[in-house]
Amino acid sequence: MRSPPPREPPIRSISIEAPTNTAATQLVRDLFPFTKSDVVPLEGERWEVRIEDSSEDELDVVLQTVARWAVEQQLEEPQVLVDEAPVELPTPPE
């Protein structure tokens, strides 16, 4: 009997910086169908949307959603960290 292939380790955290509470709240709404997220205040007006314990499959959907959100919010390149390492967003479909 064959053992199942090893599973990739789960993603511990995804963090997305948002310039305002309104922008962060919109991202949480956009992500709601796919994953649970929290909004955390940073310095000044900045906020962070955090997603804990994710998977590689969820990561693809999250990054696509964040890319669309960034275009809607007219953000050049929001800071996105996966397990504390910066990642680039995919180009959103038009």
DOMI-109540 format. One record per residue: chain; x, y, z of N, C-alpha, C in turn. Coordinates in steps of 0.1 Angstrom, whole numbers, plus 2048, in hexadecimal, padded with zeros to 3 digits. Layout:
residues N
<drentor = A	n.east = X	n.north = Y	n.up = Z	ca.east = X	ca.north = Y	ca.up = Z	c.east = X	c.north = Y	c.up = Z>
...
***
This chain:
residues 94
<drentor = A	n.east = 808	n.north = 7F4	n.up = 800	ca.east = 800	ca.north = 800	ca.up = 800	c.east = 809	c.north = 80C	c.up = 800>
<drentor = A	n.east = 806	n.north = 816	n.up = 7F7	ca.east = 80E	ca.north = 822	ca.up = 7F6	c.east = 809	c.north = 82C	c.up = 800>
<drentor = A	n.east = 813	n.north = 833	n.up = 805	ca.east = 80F	ca.north = 83E	ca.up = 80E	c.east = 80C	c.north = 84A	c.up = 806>
<drentor = A	n.east = 803	n.north = 853	n.up = 80B	ca.east = 800	ca.north = 85F	ca.up = 803	c.east = 80C	c.north = 868	c.up = 802>
<drentor = A	n.east = 80D	n.north = 870	n.up = 7F8	ca.east = 818	ca.north = 879	ca.up = 7F6	c.east = 819	c.north = 883	c.up = 802>
<drentor = A	n.east = 825	n.north = 887	n.up = 805	ca.east = 826	ca.north = 890	ca.up = 811	c.east = 81F	c.north = 89D	c.up = 80E>
<drentor = A	n.east = 818	n.north = 8A3	n.up = 817	ca.east = 811	ca.north = 8AF	ca.up = 816	c.east = 81A	c.north = 8BB	c.up = 818>
<drentor = A	n.east = 818	n.north = 8C5	n.up = 811	ca.east = 820	ca.north = 8D1	ca.up = 813	c.east = 81C	c.north = 8D7	c.up = 820>
<drentor = A	n.east = 826	n.north = 8DD	n.up = 827	ca.east = 823	ca.north = 8E3	ca.up = 834	c.east = 819	c.north = 8EF	c.up = 832>
<drentor = A	n.east = 810	n.north = 8F0	n.up = 83B	ca.east = 806	ca.north = 8FB	ca.up = 83A	c.east = 80D	c.north = 909	c.up = 83B>
<drentor = A	n.east = 806	n.north = 913	n.up = 835	ca.east = 80B	ca.north = 920	ca.up = 836	c.east = 807	c.north = 926	c.up = 844>
<drentor = A	n.east = 810	n.north = 92B	n.up = 84C	ca.east = 80C	ca.north = 92F	ca.up = 859	c.east = 805	c.north = 93D	c.up = 859>
<drentor = A	n.east = 809	n.north = 946	n.up = 850	ca.east = 803	ca.north = 953	ca.up = 850	c.east = 804	c.north = 95A	c.up = 842>
<drentor = A	n.east = 7FA	n.north = 962	n.up = 83F	ca.east = 7FB	ca.north = 96B	ca.up = 834	c.east = 7F7	c.north = 978	c.up = 839>
<drentor = A	n.east = 7FF	n.north = 983	n.up = 836	ca.east = 7FC	ca.north = 990	ca.up = 83B	c.east = 7FC	c.north = 99A	c.up = 82F>
<drentor = A	n.east = 7F2	n.north = 9A2	n.up = 82F	ca.east = 7F0	ca.north = 9AC	ca.up = 824	c.east = 7EE	c.north = 9BA	c.up = 82A>
<drentor = A	n.east = 7F7	n.north = 9C3	n.up = 827	ca.east = 7F6	ca.north = 9D1	ca.up = 82C	c.east = 7EC	c.north = 9D9	c.up = 824>
<drentor = A	n.east = 7E3	n.north = 9E0	n.up = 82B	ca.east = 7D9	ca.north = 9E8	ca.up = 825	c.east = 7DB	c.north = 9F7	c.up = 82A>
<drentor = A	n.east = 7D9	n.north = A01	n.up = 821	ca.east = 7DB	ca.north = A0F	ca.up = 825	c.east = 7D1	c.north = A14	c.up = 82F>
<drentor = A	n.east = 7C5	n.north = A0F	n.up = 82F	ca.east = 7BA	ca.north = A14	ca.up = 837	c.east = 7B2	c.north = A09	c.up = 83D>
<drentor = A	n.east = 7AA	n.north = A0C	n.up = 847	ca.east = 7A1	ca.north = A02	ca.up = 84D	c.east = 796	c.north = 9FE	c.up = 842>
<drentor = A	n.east = 792	n.north = A08	n.up = 83B	ca.east = 788	ca.north = A05	ca.up = 830	c.east = 78D	c.north = 9FB	c.up = 826>
<drentor = A	n.east = 79A	n.north = 9FD	n.up = 822	ca.east = 7A0	ca.north = 9F4	ca.up = 818	c.east = 7A1	c.north = 9E6	c.up = 81E>
<drentor = A	n.east = 7A6	n.north = 9E6	n.up = 82B	ca.east = 7A8	ca.north = 9D9	ca.up = 831	c.east = 79A	c.north = 9D2	c.up = 833>
<drentor = A	n.east = 790	n.north = 9D9	n.up = 836	ca.east = 783	ca.north = 9D3	ca.up = 838	c.east = 77E	c.north = 9CE	c.up = 82A>
<drentor = A	n.east = 780	n.north = 9D5	n.up = 81F	ca.east = 77C	ca.north = 9D0	ca.up = 812	c.east = 783	c.north = 9C3	c.up = 80F>
<drentor = A	n.east = 790	n.north = 9C2	n.up = 812	ca.east = 798	ca.north = 9B6	ca.up = 80F	c.east = 792	c.north = 9AA	c.up = 817>
<drentor = A	n.east = 78F	n.north = 9AD	n.up = 823	ca.east = 789	ca.north = 9A2	ca.up = 82B	c.east = 77C	c.north = 99D	c.up = 825>
<drentor = A	n.east = 774	n.north = 9A6	n.up = 820	ca.east = 767	ca.north = 9A2	ca.up = 819	c.east = 76A	c.north = 99A	c.up = 80C>
<drentor = A	n.east = 775	n.north = 99F	n.up = 805	ca.east = 778	ca.north = 998	ca.up = 7F9	c.east = 77D	c.north = 98A	c.up = 7FB>
<drentor = A	n.east = 784	n.north = 988	n.up = 807	ca.east = 78A	ca.north = 97B	ca.up = 80A	c.east = 780	c.north = 972	c.up = 811>
<drentor = A	n.east = 775	n.north = 977	n.up = 816	ca.east = 76C	ca.north = 96F	ca.up = 81E	c.east = 767	c.north = 962	c.up = 818>
<drentor = A	n.east = 765	n.north = 962	n.up = 80B	ca.east = 760	ca.north = 955	ca.up = 805	c.east = 76B	c.north = 94A	c.up = 806>
<drentor = A	n.east = 778	n.north = 94E	n.up = 807	ca.east = 783	ca.north = 945	ca.up = 806	c.east = 78A	c.north = 941	c.up = 813>
<drentor = A	n.east = 78B	n.north = 94A	n.up = 81C	ca.east = 792	ca.north = 948	ca.up = 828	c.east = 78E	c.north = 952	c.up = 833>
<drentor = A	n.east = 792	n.north = 94E	n.up = 83F	ca.east = 78F	ca.north = 957	ca.up = 84B	c.east = 79B	c.north = 960	c.up = 84D>
<drentor = A	n.east = 798	n.north = 96D	n.up = 84F	ca.east = 7A3	ca.north = 977	ca.up = 850	c.east = 7A0	c.north = 980	c.up = 85C>
<drentor = A	n.east = 7AA	n.north = 987	n.up = 861	ca.east = 7A9	ca.north = 991	ca.up = 86C	c.east = 7AF	c.north = 99E	c.up = 867>
<drentor = A	n.east = 7AA	n.north = 9A9	n.up = 86D	ca.east = 7B0	ca.north = 9B6	ca.up = 86A	c.east = 7B7	c.north = 9BB	c.up = 877>
<drentor = A	n.east = 7C3	n.north = 9BF	n.up = 875	ca.east = 7CC	ca.north = 9C3	ca.up = 880	c.east = 7D1	c.north = 9D1	c.up = 87E>
<drentor = A	n.east = 7CF	n.north = 9DB	n.up = 887	ca.east = 7D5	ca.north = 9E8	ca.up = 885	c.east = 7E4	c.north = 9E8	c.up = 886>
<drentor = A	n.east = 7EA	n.north = 9F0	n.up = 87D	ca.east = 7F8	ca.north = 9F3	ca.up = 87D	c.east = 7FB	c.north = A01	c.up = 882>
<drentor = A	n.east = 805	n.north = A07	n.up = 87D	ca.east = 808	ca.north = A15	ca.up = 881	c.east = 7FF	c.north = A1F	c.up = 878>
<drentor = A	n.east = 7FB	n.north = A2A	n.up = 87E	ca.east = 7F4	ca.north = A34	ca.up = 877	c.east = 7E7	c.north = A2E	c.up = 871>
<drentor = A	n.east = 7E5	n.north = A31	n.up = 864	ca.east = 7D9	ca.north = A2D	ca.up = 85D	c.east = 7DA	c.north = A1F	c.up = 858>
<drentor = A	n.east = 7E6	n.north = A19	n.up = 858	ca.east = 7E8	ca.north = A0C	ca.up = 852	c.east = 7E2	c.north = A00	c.up = 859>
<drentor = A	n.east = 7DE	n.north = 9F6	n.up = 852	ca.east = 7D8	ca.north = 9EA	ca.up = 858	c.east = 7DE	c.north = 9DE	c.up = 851>
<drentor = A	n.east = 7DC	n.north = 9D3	n.up = 857	ca.east = 7E1	ca.north = 9C6	ca.up = 852	c.east = 7D6	c.north = 9BC	c.up = 852>
<drentor = A	n.east = 7D4	n.north = 9B5	n.up = 847	ca.east = 7CB	ca.north = 9AA	ca.up = 847	c.east = 7D3	c.north = 99D	c.up = 848>
<drentor = A	n.east = 7CF	n.north = 995	n.up = 852	ca.east = 7D7	ca.north = 988	ca.up = 855	c.east = 7CE	c.north = 97C	c.up = 853>
<drentor = A	n.east = 7D4	n.north = 972	n.up = 84D	ca.east = 7CE	ca.north = 965	ca.up = 84B	c.east = 7D7	c.north = 95B	c.up = 851>
<drentor = A	n.east = 7D2	n.north = 953	n.up = 85A	ca.east = 7DA	ca.north = 949	ca.up = 861	c.east = 7D7	c.north = 93B	c.up = 85C>
<drentor = A	n.east = 7E1	n.north = 932	n.up = 85C	ca.east = 7DF	ca.north = 924	ca.up = 859	c.east = 7D8	c.north = 922	c.up = 84B>
<drentor = A	n.east = 7DF	n.north = 925	n.up = 841	ca.east = 7DA	ca.north = 924	ca.up = 833	c.east = 7E1	c.north = 918	c.up = 82C>
<drentor = A	n.east = 7DC	n.north = 916	n.up = 820	ca.east = 7E2	ca.north = 90B	ca.up = 818	c.east = 7E7	c.north = 911	c.up = 80A>
<drentor = A	n.east = 7EF	n.north = 909	n.up = 803	ca.east = 7F3	ca.north = 90E	ca.up = 7F6	c.east = 7E8	c.north = 911	c.up = 7EC>
<drentor = A	n.east = 7DD	n.north = 908	n.up = 7ED	ca.east = 7D2	ca.north = 90B	ca.up = 7E5	c.east = 7CB	c.north = 918	c.up = 7E8>
<drentor = A	n.east = 7C9	n.north = 91B	n.up = 7F5	ca.east = 7C3	ca.north = 927	ca.up = 7F9	c.east = 7CC	c.north = 933	c.up = 7F5>
<drentor = A	n.east = 7D9	n.north = 931	n.up = 7F6	ca.east = 7E3	ca.north = 93C	ca.up = 7F3	c.east = 7E0	c.north = 941	c.up = 7E5>
<drentor = A	n.east = 7DF	n.north = 939	n.up = 7DB	ca.east = 7DC	ca.north = 93D	ca.up = 7CD	c.east = 7D0	c.north = 946	c.up = 7CD>
<drentor = A	n.east = 7C5	n.north = 942	n.up = 7D3	ca.east = 7B8	ca.north = 949	ca.up = 7D3	c.east = 7BA	c.north = 957	c.up = 7DA>
<drentor = A	n.east = 7C1	n.north = 956	n.up = 7E6	ca.east = 7C3	ca.north = 962	ca.up = 7EE	c.east = 7CB	c.north = 96C	c.up = 7E6>
<drentor = A	n.east = 7D6	n.north = 968	n.up = 7DF	ca.east = 7DF	ca.north = 971	ca.up = 7D8	c.east = 7D7	c.north = 977	c.up = 7CC>
<drentor = A	n.east = 7CF	n.north = 96F	n.up = 7C5	ca.east = 7C7	ca.north = 975	ca.up = 7BA	c.east = 7BD	c.north = 97F	c.up = 7BF>
<drentor = A	n.east = 7B7	n.north = 97C	n.up = 7CB	ca.east = 7AD	ca.north = 985	ca.up = 7D1	c.east = 7B4	c.north = 992	c.up = 7D5>
<drentor = A	n.east = 7C0	n.north = 991	n.up = 7DB	ca.east = 7C7	ca.north = 99D	ca.up = 7DF	c.east = 7CC	c.north = 9A5	c.up = 7D3>
<drentor = A	n.east = 7CF	n.north = 99F	n.up = 7C8	ca.east = 7D3	ca.north = 9A6	ca.up = 7BC	c.east = 7C8	c.north = 9AE	c.up = 7B7>
<drentor = A	n.east = 7BC	n.north = 9A8	n.up = 7B6	ca.east = 7B0	ca.north = 9AF	ca.up = 7B2	c.east = 7AD	c.north = 9BB	c.up = 7BB>
<drentor = A	n.east = 7AD	n.north = 9B9	n.up = 7C8	ca.east = 7AB	ca.north = 9C3	ca.up = 7D2	c.east = 7B5	c.north = 9CF	c.up = 7D1>
<drentor = A	n.east = 7C1	n.north = 9CC	n.up = 7CE	ca.east = 7CC	ca.north = 9D6	ca.up = 7CD	c.east = 7C8	c.north = 9DF	c.up = 7C1>
<drentor = A	n.east = 7C4	n.north = 9D9	n.up = 7B6	ca.east = 7C0	ca.north = 9E1	ca.up = 7AA	c.east = 7B4	c.north = 9EA	c.up = 7AD>
<drentor = A	n.east = 7AA	n.north = 9E4	n.up = 7B4	ca.east = 79E	ca.north = 9EB	ca.up = 7B8	c.east = 7A1	c.north = 9F7	c.up = 7C1>
<drentor = A	n.east = 7AB	n.north = 9F5	n.up = 7CA	ca.east = 7AF	ca.north = 9FF	ca.up = 7D4	c.east = 7B9	c.north = A09	c.up = 7CE>
<drentor = A	n.east = 7BD	n.north = A06	n.up = 7C2	ca.east = 7C8	ca.north = A0E	ca.up = 7BB	c.east = 7D5	c.north = A0E	c.up = 7C3>
<drentor = A	n.east = 7D9	n.north = A03	n.up = 7C8	ca.east = 7E5	ca.north = A01	ca.up = 7CF	c.east = 7F0	c.north = 9FC	c.up = 7C6>
<drentor = A	n.east = 7FB	n.north = A02	n.up = 7C6	ca.east = 806	ca.north = 9FD	ca.up = 7BD	c.east = 80B	c.north = 9EF	c.up = 7C0>
<drentor = A	n.east = 810	n.north = 9ED	n.up = 7CC	ca.east = 814	ca.north = 9E0	ca.up = 7D0	c.east = 813	c.north = 9DE	c.up = 7DF>
<drentor = A	n.east = 807	n.north = 9D9	n.up = 7E4	ca.east = 806	ca.north = 9D7	ca.up = 7F2	c.east = 810	c.north = 9CD	c.up = 7F7>
<drentor = A	n.east = 814	n.north = 9CE	n.up = 804	ca.east = 81E	ca.north = 9C5	ca.up = 80A	c.east = 816	c.north = 9B8	c.up = 80D>
<drentor = A	n.east = 81A	n.north = 9AD	n.up = 807	ca.east = 814	ca.north = 9A0	ca.up = 80A	c.east = 81F	c.north = 997	c.up = 80F>
<drentor = A	n.east = 81D	n.north = 991	n.up = 81B	ca.east = 827	ca.north = 988	ca.up = 821	c.east = 820	c.north = 97A	c.up = 823>
<drentor = A	n.east = 827	n.north = 970	n.up = 81F	ca.east = 823	ca.north = 962	ca.up = 821	c.east = 82E	c.north = 95C	c.up = 82A>
<drentor = A	n.east = 82A	n.north = 958	n.up = 836	ca.east = 833	ca.north = 953	ca.up = 840	c.east = 83F	c.north = 95D	c.up = 841>
<drentor = A	n.east = 83B	n.north = 96A	n.up = 842	ca.east = 845	ca.north = 975	ca.up = 844	c.east = 84E	c.north = 978	c.up = 838>
<drentor = A	n.east = 84C	n.north = 971	n.up = 82D	ca.east = 855	ca.north = 973	ca.up = 821	c.east = 84C	c.north = 97B	c.up = 817>
<drentor = A	n.east = 852	n.north = 986	n.up = 811	ca.east = 84A	ca.north = 98D	ca.up = 807	c.east = 847	c.north = 985	c.up = 7FB>
<drentor = A	n.east = 83B	n.north = 987	n.up = 7F5	ca.east = 838	ca.north = 980	ca.up = 7E8	c.east = 832	c.north = 98B	c.up = 7DF>
<drentor = A	n.east = 833	n.north = 988	n.up = 7D2	ca.east = 82E	ca.north = 990	ca.up = 7C8	c.east = 820	c.north = 98C	c.up = 7C4>
<drentor = A	n.east = 817	n.north = 995	n.up = 7C1	ca.east = 809	ca.north = 992	ca.up = 7BE	c.east = 809	c.north = 98E	c.up = 7AF>
<drentor = A	n.east = 800	n.north = 985	n.up = 7AB	ca.east = 7FE	ca.north = 982	ca.up = 79D	c.east = 7F7	c.north = 98E	c.up = 796>
<drentor = A	n.east = 7F8	n.north = 98E	n.up = 789	ca.east = 7F1	ca.north = 998	ca.up = 782	c.east = 7E2	c.north = 994	c.up = 781>
<drentor = A	n.east = 7D9	n.north = 99D	n.up = 786	ca.east = 7CB	ca.north = 999	ca.up = 786	c.east = 7C5	c.north = 999	c.up = 778>
<drentor = A	n.east = 7BC	n.north = 990	n.up = 776	ca.east = 7B5	ca.north = 990	ca.up = 769	c.east = 7AD	c.north = 99D	c.up = 767>
<drentor = A	n.east = 7AD	n.north = 9A2	n.up = 75B	ca.east = 7A5	ca.north = 9AE	ca.up = 758	c.east = 797	c.north = 9AC	c.up = 754>
***
